[in-house]
Amino acid sequence: MENLVDELLLASYDKAIKLNLEREFILILEKEIKRRGLPLTSTLIKYYME
């Protein structure tokens, strides 16, 4: 996970949500995003919660 560039990590998270991939996978990406202190945009969170 640490080898992923921040932008690629965020793009992967966005795509995983839009493709409705496994929740566990999305949570792994989300945990890494939070660990890095990257912002989770409200758009992504809103899309995920719907």
C-alpha positions, 0 to 999 in steps of 0.5 A, a space after each residue: 500500500 505504501 508504494 501507491 502514489 496518493 493520487 492513485 490511492 484516491 482514484 482507486 478508492 473512488 473507482 472501487 466505490 463506483 464499481 461497488 467492490 467489496 466493502 472490505 477492500 474499500 475499507 482497506 483503501 479508506 484506512 490507508 487514506 486516513 493514515 496518510 492524512 489525505 482528505 476524503 471528499 464529501 462527494 465520495 462519502 455521499 456517493 458511498 452512503 447512498 
